[in-house]
Amino acid sequence: MTNPSLTQKILFTLLLSLSLAGTAHGQRSPVGGMRLIDSRSGLKRKVTVESVGLFRLVFEAADNWGISQWYDLVNDGSAKT
């Protein structure tokens, strides 16, 4: 079993790398950069990774840490859909 904090660090590093790779191809880096939010506990635990102004991904323990929510903040800045 993987340590939850190690899993968070790996996800954050991966998504930060992807975000920075996008800026290398002419996209501007958004103000605020990357955010990691860990909330709740047990099977209700959620980890949210957000590249401010670009995307927001939510991983949930109840979904075996799969991506349960994905928001395109470029085209839907308020994350309504």
HTML snippet that shows the backbone in 3Dmol.js (N, CA, C, O; Angstrom):
<script src="https://3Dmol.org/build/3Dmol-min.js"></script>
<div id="view" style="width:600px;height:400px;position:relative"></div>
<script>
const pdb = `
ATOM      1  N   MET A   1       0.844  -1.182   0.000  1.00  0.00           N
ATOM      2  CA  MET A   1       0.000   0.000   0.000  1.00  0.00           C
ATOM      3  C   MET A   1       0.888   1.243   0.000  1.00  0.00           C
ATOM      4  O   MET A   1       1.882   1.304   0.724  1.00  0.00           O
ATOM      5  N   THR A   2       0.531   2.213  -0.800  1.00  0.00           N
ATOM      6  CA  THR A   2       1.313   3.440  -0.921  1.00  0.00           C
ATOM      7  C   THR A   2       0.907   4.435   0.167  1.00  0.00           C
ATOM      8  O   THR A   2      -0.274   4.585   0.478  1.00  0.00           O
ATOM      9  N   ASN A   3       1.884   5.095   0.728  1.00  0.00           N
ATOM     10  CA  ASN A   3       1.655   6.136   1.716  1.00  0.00           C
ATOM     11  C   ASN A   3       0.858   7.266   1.059  1.00  0.00           C
ATOM     12  O   ASN A   3       1.258   7.767   0.008  1.00  0.00           O
ATOM     13  N   PRO A   4      -0.298   7.688   1.679  1.00  0.00           N
ATOM     14  CA  PRO A   4      -1.120   8.744   1.065  1.00  0.00           C
ATOM     15  C   PRO A   4      -0.352  10.030   0.778  1.00  0.00           C
ATOM     16  O   PRO A   4      -0.576  10.660  -0.255  1.00  0.00           O
ATOM     17  N   SER A   5       0.555  10.431   1.678  1.00  0.00           N
ATOM     18  CA  SER A   5       1.286  11.672   1.420  1.00  0.00           C
ATOM     19  C   SER A   5       2.255  11.491   0.254  1.00  0.00           C
ATOM     20  O   SER A   5       2.508  12.438  -0.490  1.00  0.00           O
ATOM     21  N   LEU A   6       2.796  10.291   0.087  1.00  0.00           N
ATOM     22  CA  LEU A   6       3.659  10.016  -1.060  1.00  0.00           C
ATOM     23  C   LEU A   6       2.845  10.070  -2.347  1.00  0.00           C
ATOM     24  O   LEU A   6       3.306  10.611  -3.352  1.00  0.00           O
ATOM     25  N   THR A   7       1.640   9.513  -2.322  1.00  0.00           N
ATOM     26  CA  THR A   7       0.755   9.540  -3.491  1.00  0.00           C
ATOM     27  C   THR A   7       0.446  10.986  -3.879  1.00  0.00           C
ATOM     28  O   THR A   7       0.464  11.336  -5.059  1.00  0.00           O
ATOM     29  N   GLN A   8       0.164  11.818  -2.884  1.00  0.00           N
ATOM     30  CA  GLN A   8      -0.130  13.228  -3.156  1.00  0.00           C
ATOM     31  C   GLN A   8       1.074  13.918  -3.787  1.00  0.00           C
ATOM     32  O   GLN A   8       0.925  14.692  -4.732  1.00  0.00           O
ATOM     33  N   LYS A   9       2.250  13.643  -3.271  1.00  0.00           N
ATOM     34  CA  LYS A   9       3.459  14.276  -3.809  1.00  0.00           C
ATOM     35  C   LYS A   9       3.703  13.847  -5.252  1.00  0.00           C
ATOM     36  O   LYS A   9       4.092  14.659  -6.091  1.00  0.00           O
ATOM     37  N   ILE A  10       3.472  12.569  -5.534  1.00  0.00           N
ATOM     38  CA  ILE A  10       3.660  12.071  -6.894  1.00  0.00           C
ATOM     39  C   ILE A  10       2.667  12.727  -7.844  1.00  0.00           C
ATOM     40  O   ILE A  10       3.052  13.184  -8.919  1.00  0.00           O
ATOM     41  N   LEU A  11       1.381  12.779  -7.458  1.00  0.00           N
ATOM     42  CA  LEU A  11       0.362  13.409  -8.303  1.00  0.00           C
ATOM     43  C   LEU A  11       0.679  14.884  -8.538  1.00  0.00           C
ATOM     44  O   LEU A  11       0.592  15.376  -9.663  1.00  0.00           O
ATOM     45  N   PHE A  12       1.047  15.578  -7.468  1.00  0.00           N
ATOM     46  CA  PHE A  12       1.339  16.999  -7.580  1.00  0.00           C
ATOM     47  C   PHE A  12       2.528  17.234  -8.505  1.00  0.00           C
ATOM     48  O   PHE A  12       2.497  18.134  -9.345  1.00  0.00           O
ATOM     49  N   THR A  13       3.579  16.424  -8.353  1.00  0.00           N
ATOM     50  CA  THR A  13       4.770  16.557  -9.196  1.00  0.00           C
ATOM     51  C   THR A  13       4.442  16.283 -10.650  1.00  0.00           C
ATOM     52  O   THR A  13       4.894  17.003 -11.540  1.00  0.00           O
ATOM     53  N   LEU A  14       3.651  15.234 -10.896  1.00  0.00           N
ATOM     54  CA  LEU A  14       3.257  14.893 -12.262  1.00  0.00           C
ATOM     55  C   LEU A  14       2.466  16.027 -12.900  1.00  0.00           C
ATOM     56  O   LEU A  14       2.768  16.444 -14.018  1.00  0.00           O
ATOM     57  N   LEU A  15       1.469  16.520 -12.202  1.00  0.00           N
ATOM     58  CA  LEU A  15       0.633  17.567 -12.775  1.00  0.00           C
ATOM     59  C   LEU A  15       1.383  18.891 -12.908  1.00  0.00           C
ATOM     60  O   LEU A  15       1.139  19.648 -13.847  1.00  0.00           O
ATOM     61  N   LEU A  16       2.279  19.170 -11.989  1.00  0.00           N
ATOM     62  CA  LEU A  16       3.107  20.373 -12.114  1.00  0.00           C
ATOM     63  C   LEU A  16       4.000  20.260 -13.343  1.00  0.00           C
ATOM     64  O   LEU A  16       4.176  21.232 -14.077  1.00  0.00           O
ATOM     65  N   SER A  17       4.564  19.079 -13.568  1.00  0.00           N
ATOM     66  CA  SER A  17       5.407  18.857 -14.751  1.00  0.00           C
ATOM     67  C   SER A  17       4.616  19.059 -16.032  1.00  0.00           C
ATOM     68  O   SER A  17       5.099  19.678 -16.980  1.00  0.00           O
ATOM     69  N   LEU A  18       3.381  18.526 -16.055  1.00  0.00           N
ATOM     70  CA  LEU A  18       2.540  18.688 -17.238  1.00  0.00           C
ATOM     71  C   LEU A  18       2.191  20.149 -17.469  1.00  0.00           C
ATOM     72  O   LEU A  18       2.169  20.621 -18.606  1.00  0.00           O
ATOM     73  N   SER A  19       1.919  20.859 -16.387  1.00  0.00           N
ATOM     74  CA  SER A  19       1.593  22.282 -16.495  1.00  0.00           C
ATOM     75  C   SER A  19       2.782  23.076 -17.016  1.00  0.00           C
ATOM     76  O   SER A  19       2.627  23.942 -17.878  1.00  0.00           O
ATOM     77  N   LEU A  20       3.959  22.784 -16.496  1.00  0.00           N
ATOM     78  CA  LEU A  20       5.163  23.492 -16.946  1.00  0.00           C
ATOM     79  C   LEU A  20       5.518  23.124 -18.382  1.00  0.00           C
ATOM     80  O   LEU A  20       6.027  23.958 -19.131  1.00  0.00           O
ATOM     81  N   ALA A  21       5.250  21.876 -18.768  1.00  0.00           N
ATOM     82  CA  ALA A  21       5.512  21.468 -20.150  1.00  0.00           C
ATOM     83  C   ALA A  21       4.622  22.266 -21.100  1.00  0.00           C
ATOM     84  O   ALA A  21       5.046  22.624 -22.199  1.00  0.00           O
ATOM     85  N   GLY A  22       3.392  22.542 -20.676  1.00  0.00           N
ATOM     86  CA  GLY A  22       2.490  23.348 -21.496  1.00  0.00           C
ATOM     87  C   GLY A  22       2.991  24.765 -21.651  1.00  0.00           C
ATOM     88  O   GLY A  22       2.834  25.359 -22.717  1.00  0.00           O
ATOM     89  N   THR A  23       3.595  25.327 -20.603  1.00  0.00           N
ATOM     90  CA  THR A  23       4.099  26.696 -20.708  1.00  0.00           C
ATOM     91  C   THR A  23       5.323  26.760 -21.603  1.00  0.00           C
ATOM     92  O   THR A  23       5.636  27.816 -22.154  1.00  0.00           O
ATOM     93  N   ALA A  24       6.015  25.646 -21.752  1.00  0.00           N
ATOM     94  CA  ALA A  24       7.189  25.621 -22.627  1.00  0.00           C
ATOM     95  C   ALA A  24       6.795  25.709 -24.097  1.00  0.00           C
ATOM     96  O   ALA A  24       7.632  26.012 -24.947  1.00  0.00           O
ATOM     97  N   HIS A  25       5.541  25.451 -24.396  1.00  0.00           N
ATOM     98  CA  HIS A  25       5.061  25.493 -25.775  1.00  0.00           C
ATOM     99  C   HIS A  25       4.259  26.763 -26.060  1.00  0.00           C
ATOM    100  O   HIS A  25       3.327  26.751 -26.864  1.00  0.00           O
ATOM    101  N   GLY A  26       4.627  27.845 -25.401  1.00  0.00           N
ATOM    102  CA  GLY A  26       4.042  29.138 -25.740  1.00  0.00           C
ATOM    103  C   GLY A  26       2.887  29.570 -24.869  1.00  0.00           C
ATOM    104  O   GLY A  26       2.416  30.697 -25.016  1.00  0.00           O
ATOM    105  N   GLN A  27       2.396  28.716 -23.951  1.00  0.00           N
ATOM    106  CA  GLN A  27       1.326  29.143 -23.071  1.00  0.00           C
ATOM    107  C   GLN A  27       1.925  29.907 -21.909  1.00  0.00           C
ATOM    108  O   GLN A  27       3.007  29.577 -21.424  1.00  0.00           O
ATOM    109  N   ARG A  28       1.217  30.926 -21.469  1.00  0.00           N
ATOM    110  CA  ARG A  28       1.709  31.684 -20.329  1.00  0.00           C
ATOM    111  C   ARG A  28       1.365  30.964 -19.040  1.00  0.00           C
ATOM    112  O   ARG A  28       0.306  30.346 -18.936  1.00  0.00           O
ATOM    113  N   SER A  29       2.248  31.038 -18.062  1.00  0.00           N
ATOM    114  CA  SER A  29       1.996  30.439 -16.757  1.00  0.00           C
ATOM    115  C   SER A  29       0.957  31.285 -16.032  1.00  0.00           C
ATOM    116  O   SER A  29       1.094  32.507 -15.970  1.00  0.00           O
ATOM    117  N   PRO A  30      -0.084  30.652 -15.480  1.00  0.00           N
ATOM    118  CA  PRO A  30      -1.140  31.415 -14.820  1.00  0.00           C
ATOM    119  C   PRO A  30      -0.658  31.995 -13.492  1.00  0.00           C
ATOM    120  O   PRO A  30       0.262  31.468 -12.867  1.00  0.00           O
ATOM    121  N   VAL A  31      -1.282  33.068 -13.081  1.00  0.00           N
ATOM    122  CA  VAL A  31      -0.987  33.662 -11.788  1.00  0.00           C
ATOM    123  C   VAL A  31      -1.478  32.695 -10.717  1.00  0.00           C
ATOM    124  O   VAL A  31      -2.609  32.214 -10.791  1.00  0.00           O
ATOM    125  N   GLY A  32      -0.667  32.413  -9.753  1.00  0.00           N
ATOM    126  CA  GLY A  32      -1.088  31.537  -8.667  1.00  0.00           C
ATOM    127  C   GLY A  32      -0.520  30.139  -8.763  1.00  0.00           C
ATOM    128  O   GLY A  32      -0.416  29.457  -7.744  1.00  0.00           O
ATOM    129  N   GLY A  33      -0.148  29.685  -9.951  1.00  0.00           N
ATOM    130  CA  GLY A  33       0.492  28.378 -10.110  1.00  0.00           C
ATOM    131  C   GLY A  33      -0.383  27.199  -9.740  1.00  0.00           C
ATOM    132  O   GLY A  33      -1.572  27.163 -10.055  1.00  0.00           O
ATOM    133  N   MET A  34       0.233  26.221  -9.058  1.00  0.00           N
ATOM    134  CA  MET A  34      -0.430  24.960  -8.708  1.00  0.00           C
ATOM    135  C   MET A  34      -0.895  24.978  -7.255  1.00  0.00           C
ATOM    136  O   MET A  34      -0.278  25.593  -6.386  1.00  0.00           O
ATOM    137  N   ARG A  35      -2.022  24.269  -7.024  1.00  0.00           N
ATOM    138  CA  ARG A  35      -2.564  24.122  -5.671  1.00  0.00           C
ATOM    139  C   ARG A  35      -2.890  22.662  -5.415  1.00  0.00           C
ATOM    140  O   ARG A  35      -3.314  21.949  -6.325  1.00  0.00           O
ATOM    141  N   LEU A  36      -2.697  22.216  -4.191  1.00  0.00           N
ATOM    142  CA  LEU A  36      -3.066  20.874  -3.767  1.00  0.00           C
ATOM    143  C   LEU A  36      -3.911  21.009  -2.515  1.00  0.00           C
ATOM    144  O   LEU A  36      -3.478  21.612  -1.532  1.00  0.00           O
ATOM    145  N   ILE A  37      -5.134  20.444  -2.544  1.00  0.00           N
ATOM    146  CA  ILE A  37      -6.042  20.521  -1.406  1.00  0.00           C
ATOM    147  C   ILE A  37      -6.422  19.102  -1.005  1.00  0.00           C
ATOM    148  O   ILE A  37      -6.944  18.340  -1.819  1.00  0.00           O
ATOM    149  N   ASP A  38      -6.159  18.750   0.251  1.00  0.00           N
ATOM    150  CA  ASP A  38      -6.484  17.437   0.790  1.00  0.00           C
ATOM    151  C   ASP A  38      -7.604  17.638   1.802  1.00  0.00           C
ATOM    152  O   ASP A  38      -7.419  18.343   2.794  1.00  0.00           O
ATOM    153  N   SER A  39      -8.769  17.027   1.563  1.00  0.00           N
ATOM    154  CA  SER A  39      -9.893  17.241   2.464  1.00  0.00           C
ATOM    155  C   SER A  39     -10.561  15.929   2.848  1.00  0.00           C
ATOM    156  O   SER A  39     -10.452  14.931   2.135  1.00  0.00           O
ATOM    157  N   ARG A  40     -11.233  15.941   3.952  1.00  0.00           N
ATOM    158  CA  ARG A  40     -11.975  14.817   4.518  1.00  0.00           C
ATOM    159  C   ARG A  40     -11.045  13.676   4.917  1.00  0.00           C
ATOM    160  O   ARG A  40      -9.825  13.837   4.936  1.00  0.00           O
ATOM    161  N   SER A  41     -11.628  12.528   5.235  1.00  0.00           N
ATOM    162  CA  SER A  41     -10.821  11.366   5.633  1.00  0.00           C
ATOM    163  C   SER A  41     -11.562  10.084   5.269  1.00  0.00           C
ATOM    164  O   SER A  41     -12.737  10.110   4.902  1.00  0.00           O
ATOM    165  N   GLY A  42     -10.862   8.980   5.376  1.00  0.00           N
ATOM    166  CA  GLY A  42     -11.453   7.682   5.055  1.00  0.00           C
ATOM    167  C   GLY A  42     -11.886   7.605   3.601  1.00  0.00           C
ATOM    168  O   GLY A  42     -11.210   8.129   2.716  1.00  0.00           O
ATOM    169  N   LEU A  43     -13.016   6.950   3.356  1.00  0.00           N
ATOM    170  CA  LEU A  43     -13.512   6.815   1.986  1.00  0.00           C
ATOM    171  C   LEU A  43     -14.079   8.111   1.420  1.00  0.00           C
ATOM    172  O   LEU A  43     -14.337   8.195   0.219  1.00  0.00           O
ATOM    173  N   LYS A  44     -14.277   9.123   2.262  1.00  0.00           N
ATOM    174  CA  LYS A  44     -14.767  10.420   1.779  1.00  0.00           C
ATOM    175  C   LYS A  44     -13.616  11.372   1.461  1.00  0.00           C
ATOM    176  O   LYS A  44     -13.839  12.526   1.096  1.00  0.00           O
ATOM    177  N   ARG A  45     -12.397  10.887   1.600  1.00  0.00           N
ATOM    178  CA  ARG A  45     -11.227  11.733   1.368  1.00  0.00           C
ATOM    179  C   ARG A  45     -11.121  12.130  -0.100  1.00  0.00           C
ATOM    180  O   ARG A  45     -11.344  11.321  -1.000  1.00  0.00           O
ATOM    181  N   LYS A  46     -10.774  13.400  -0.317  1.00  0.00           N
ATOM    182  CA  LYS A  46     -10.608  13.949  -1.661  1.00  0.00           C
ATOM    183  C   LYS A  46      -9.283  14.696  -1.733  1.00  0.00           C
ATOM    184  O   LYS A  46      -8.883  15.368  -0.783  1.00  0.00           O
ATOM    185  N   VAL A  47      -8.619  14.572  -2.859  1.00  0.00           N
ATOM    186  CA  VAL A  47      -7.420  15.352  -3.129  1.00  0.00           C
ATOM    187  C   VAL A  47      -7.685  16.123  -4.418  1.00  0.00           C
ATOM    188  O   VAL A  47      -7.968  15.528  -5.457  1.00  0.00           O
ATOM    189  N   THR A  48      -7.592  17.433  -4.346  1.00  0.00           N
ATOM    190  CA  THR A  48      -7.825  18.299  -5.492  1.00  0.00           C
ATOM    191  C   THR A  48      -6.503  18.904  -5.932  1.00  0.00           C
ATOM    192  O   THR A  48      -5.761  19.456  -5.119  1.00  0.00           O
ATOM    193  N   VAL A  49      -6.213  18.796  -7.217  1.00  0.00           N
ATOM    194  CA  VAL A  49      -5.015  19.387  -7.802  1.00  0.00           C
ATOM    195  C   VAL A  49      -5.502  20.410  -8.819  1.00  0.00           C
ATOM    196  O   VAL A  49      -6.279  20.090  -9.719  1.00  0.00           O
ATOM    197  N   GLU A  50      -5.034  21.647  -8.663  1.00  0.00           N
ATOM    198  CA  GLU A  50      -5.496  22.705  -9.563  1.00  0.00           C
ATOM    199  C   GLU A  50      -4.321  23.509 -10.090  1.00  0.00           C
ATOM    200  O   GLU A  50      -3.437  23.923  -9.340  1.00  0.00           O
ATOM    201  N   SER A  51      -4.335  23.718 -11.383  1.00  0.00           N
ATOM    202  CA  SER A  51      -3.448  24.674 -12.013  1.00  0.00           C
ATOM    203  C   SER A  51      -4.332  25.883 -12.273  1.00  0.00           C
ATOM    204  O   SER A  51      -5.150  25.886 -13.193  1.00  0.00           O
ATOM    205  N   VAL A  52      -4.157  26.899 -11.458  1.00  0.00           N
ATOM    206  CA  VAL A  52      -5.062  28.046 -11.448  1.00  0.00           C
ATOM    207  C   VAL A  52      -5.239  28.617 -12.855  1.00  0.00           C
ATOM    208  O   VAL A  52      -4.276  28.991 -13.524  1.00  0.00           O
ATOM    209  N   GLY A  53      -6.498  28.672 -13.278  1.00  0.00           N
ATOM    210  CA  GLY A  53      -6.827  29.209 -14.587  1.00  0.00           C
ATOM    211  C   GLY A  53      -6.739  28.211 -15.727  1.00  0.00           C
ATOM    212  O   GLY A  53      -7.127  28.530 -16.851  1.00  0.00           O
ATOM    213  N   LEU A  54      -6.231  26.997 -15.461  1.00  0.00           N
ATOM    214  CA  LEU A  54      -6.105  25.984 -16.513  1.00  0.00           C
ATOM    215  C   LEU A  54      -7.013  24.783 -16.287  1.00  0.00           C
ATOM    216  O   LEU A  54      -7.872  24.493 -17.119  1.00  0.00           O
ATOM    217  N   PHE A  55      -6.832  24.074 -15.160  1.00  0.00           N
ATOM    218  CA  PHE A  55      -7.637  22.882 -14.907  1.00  0.00           C
ATOM    219  C   PHE A  55      -7.726  22.617 -13.415  1.00  0.00           C
ATOM    220  O   PHE A  55      -6.937  23.137 -12.625  1.00  0.00           O
ATOM    221  N   ARG A  56      -8.719  21.783 -13.038  1.00  0.00           N
ATOM    222  CA  ARG A  56      -8.860  21.296 -11.672  1.00  0.00           C
ATOM    223  C   ARG A  56      -9.215  19.822 -11.762  1.00  0.00           C
ATOM    224  O   ARG A  56     -10.156  19.449 -12.463  1.00  0.00           O
ATOM    225  N   LEU A  57      -8.470  18.983 -11.056  1.00  0.00           N
ATOM    226  CA  LEU A  57      -8.719  17.546 -11.016  1.00  0.00           C
ATOM    227  C   LEU A  57      -9.013  17.151  -9.581  1.00  0.00           C
ATOM    228  O   LEU A  57      -8.339  17.606  -8.657  1.00  0.00           O
ATOM    229  N   VAL A  58     -10.027  16.297  -9.391  1.00  0.00           N
ATOM    230  CA  VAL A  58     -10.369  15.809  -8.063  1.00  0.00           C
ATOM    231  C   VAL A  58     -10.243  14.292  -8.066  1.00  0.00           C
ATOM    232  O   VAL A  58     -10.838  13.607  -8.897  1.00  0.00           O
ATOM    233  N   PHE A  59      -9.460  13.781  -7.123  1.00  0.00           N
ATOM    234  CA  PHE A  59      -9.274  12.346  -6.941  1.00  0.00           C
ATOM    235  C   PHE A  59      -9.975  11.961  -5.640  1.00  0.00           C
ATOM    236  O   PHE A  59      -9.814  12.648  -4.631  1.00  0.00           O
ATOM    237  N   GLU A  60     -10.751  10.872  -5.647  1.00  0.00           N
ATOM    238  CA  GLU A  60     -11.486  10.468  -4.460  1.00  0.00           C
ATOM    239  C   GLU A  60     -11.119   9.051  -4.037  1.00  0.00           C
ATOM    240  O   GLU A  60     -10.960   8.159  -4.870  1.00  0.00           O
ATOM    241  N   ALA A  61     -10.986   8.860  -2.715  1.00  0.00           N
ATOM    242  CA  ALA A  61     -10.674   7.543  -2.175  1.00  0.00           C
ATOM    243  C   ALA A  61     -11.768   6.540  -2.548  1.00  0.00           C
ATOM    244  O   ALA A  61     -11.470   5.389  -2.867  1.00  0.00           O
ATOM    245  N   ALA A  62     -13.023   6.969  -2.511  1.00  0.00           N
ATOM    246  CA  ALA A  62     -14.143   6.081  -2.824  1.00  0.00           C
ATOM    247  C   ALA A  62     -14.098   5.575  -4.265  1.00  0.00           C
ATOM    248  O   ALA A  62     -14.685   4.537  -4.573  1.00  0.00           O
ATOM    249  N   ASP A  63     -13.414   6.289  -5.142  1.00  0.00           N
ATOM    250  CA  ASP A  63     -13.258   5.882  -6.544  1.00  0.00           C
ATOM    251  C   ASP A  63     -11.892   5.246  -6.781  1.00  0.00           C
ATOM    252  O   ASP A  63     -11.377   5.260  -7.899  1.00  0.00           O
ATOM    253  N   ASN A  64     -11.307   4.684  -5.714  1.00  0.00           N
ATOM    254  CA  ASN A  64      -9.999   4.043  -5.798  1.00  0.00           C
ATOM    255  C   ASN A  64      -8.938   5.009  -6.331  1.00  0.00           C
ATOM    256  O   ASN A  64      -8.041   4.616  -7.077  1.00  0.00           O
ATOM    257  N   TRP A  65      -9.057   6.268  -5.937  1.00  0.00           N
ATOM    258  CA  TRP A  65      -8.144   7.345  -6.305  1.00  0.00           C
ATOM    259  C   TRP A  65      -8.108   7.632  -7.802  1.00  0.00           C
ATOM    260  O   TRP A  65      -7.125   8.163  -8.318  1.00  0.00           O
ATOM    261  N   GLY A  66      -9.188   7.276  -8.492  1.00  0.00           N
ATOM    262  CA  GLY A  66      -9.297   7.666  -9.892  1.00  0.00           C
ATOM    263  C   GLY A  66      -9.771   9.108  -9.977  1.00  0.00           C
ATOM    264  O   GLY A  66     -10.214   9.680  -8.981  1.00  0.00           O
ATOM    265  N   ILE A  67      -9.679   9.686 -11.146  1.00  0.00           N
ATOM    266  CA  ILE A  67     -10.162  11.064 -11.338  1.00  0.00           C
ATOM    267  C   ILE A  67     -11.680  11.035 -11.315  1.00  0.00           C
ATOM    268  O   ILE A  67     -12.306  10.415 -12.174  1.00  0.00           O
ATOM    269  N   SER A  68     -12.275  11.708 -10.328  1.00  0.00           N
ATOM    270  CA  SER A  68     -13.732  11.727 -10.211  1.00  0.00           C
ATOM    271  C   SER A  68     -14.336  13.010 -10.780  1.00  0.00           C
ATOM    272  O   SER A  68     -15.509  13.032 -11.150  1.00  0.00           O
ATOM    273  N   GLN A  69     -13.542  14.076 -10.850  1.00  0.00           N
ATOM    274  CA  GLN A  69     -14.016  15.344 -11.407  1.00  0.00           C
ATOM    275  C   GLN A  69     -12.863  15.992 -12.168  1.00  0.00           C
ATOM    276  O   GLN A  69     -11.710  15.954 -11.741  1.00  0.00           O
ATOM    277  N   TRP A  70     -13.211  16.585 -13.306  1.00  0.00           N
ATOM    278  CA  TRP A  70     -12.204  17.246 -14.132  1.00  0.00           C
ATOM    279  C   TRP A  70     -12.833  18.509 -14.692  1.00  0.00           C
ATOM    280  O   TRP A  70     -13.852  18.445 -15.379  1.00  0.00           O
ATOM    281  N   TYR A  71     -12.234  19.653 -14.406  1.00  0.00           N
ATOM    282  CA  TYR A  71     -12.766  20.940 -14.849  1.00  0.00           C
ATOM    283  C   TYR A  71     -11.768  21.628 -15.770  1.00  0.00           C
ATOM    284  O   TYR A  71     -10.577  21.700 -15.468  1.00  0.00           O
ATOM    285  N   ASP A  72     -12.258  22.124 -16.879  1.00  0.00           N
ATOM    286  CA  ASP A  72     -11.475  22.914 -17.829  1.00  0.00           C
ATOM    287  C   ASP A  72     -11.679  24.378 -17.454  1.00  0.00           C
ATOM    288  O   ASP A  72     -12.671  24.983 -17.859  1.00  0.00           O
ATOM    289  N   LEU A  73     -10.768  24.947 -16.699  1.00  0.00           N
ATOM    290  CA  LEU A  73     -10.933  26.315 -16.189  1.00  0.00           C
ATOM    291  C   LEU A  73     -10.634  27.377 -17.235  1.00  0.00           C
ATOM    292  O   LEU A  73     -10.921  28.554 -17.015  1.00  0.00           O
ATOM    293  N   VAL A  74     -10.066  26.988 -18.365  1.00  0.00           N
ATOM    294  CA  VAL A  74      -9.830  27.933 -19.458  1.00  0.00           C
ATOM    295  C   VAL A  74     -11.173  28.321 -20.077  1.00  0.00           C
ATOM    296  O   VAL A  74     -11.436  29.499 -20.321  1.00  0.00           O
ATOM    297  N   ASN A  75     -12.019  27.319 -20.328  1.00  0.00           N
ATOM    298  CA  ASN A  75     -13.308  27.556 -20.979  1.00  0.00           C
ATOM    299  C   ASN A  75     -14.482  27.626 -20.009  1.00  0.00           C
ATOM    300  O   ASN A  75     -15.577  28.040 -20.392  1.00  0.00           O
ATOM    301  N   ASP A  76     -14.264  27.224 -18.749  1.00  0.00           N
ATOM    302  CA  ASP A  76     -15.307  27.240 -17.721  1.00  0.00           C
ATOM    303  C   ASP A  76     -14.664  27.686 -16.416  1.00  0.00           C
ATOM    304  O   ASP A  76     -14.467  26.884 -15.503  1.00  0.00           O
ATOM    305  N   GLY A  77     -14.342  28.962 -16.334  1.00  0.00           N
ATOM    306  CA  GLY A  77     -13.605  29.512 -15.205  1.00  0.00           C
ATOM    307  C   GLY A  77     -14.253  29.325 -13.858  1.00  0.00           C
ATOM    308  O   GLY A  77     -13.553  29.290 -12.846  1.00  0.00           O
ATOM    309  N   SER A  78     -15.588  29.200 -13.806  1.00  0.00           N
ATOM    310  CA  SER A  78     -16.267  29.022 -12.529  1.00  0.00           C
ATOM    311  C   SER A  78     -16.495  27.554 -12.195  1.00  0.00           C
ATOM    312  O   SER A  78     -17.103  27.244 -11.170  1.00  0.00           O
ATOM    313  N   ALA A  79     -16.019  26.649 -13.039  1.00  0.00           N
ATOM    314  CA  ALA A  79     -16.102  25.187 -12.833  1.00  0.00           C
ATOM    315  C   ALA A  79     -17.540  24.734 -12.586  1.00  0.00           C
ATOM    316  O   ALA A  79     -17.809  23.977 -11.653  1.00  0.00           O
ATOM    317  N   LYS A  80     -18.455  25.200 -13.425  1.00  0.00           N
ATOM    318  CA  LYS A  80     -19.867  24.808 -13.277  1.00  0.00           C
ATOM    319  C   LYS A  80     -20.194  23.518 -14.000  1.00  0.00           C
ATOM    320  O   LYS A  80     -21.156  22.839 -13.644  1.00  0.00           O
ATOM    321  N   THR A  81     -19.407  23.165 -15.015  1.00  0.00           N
ATOM    322  CA  THR A  81     -19.712  21.925 -15.740  1.00  0.00           C
ATOM    323  C   THR A  81     -18.555  20.959 -15.655  1.00  0.00           C
ATOM    324  O   THR A  81     -18.626  19.860 -16.205  1.00  0.00           O
TER     325      THR A  81
END
`;
const viewer = $3Dmol.createViewer("view");
viewer.addModel(pdb, "pdb");
viewer.setStyle({}, {cartoon: {color: "spectrum"}});
viewer.zoomTo();
viewer.render();
</script>
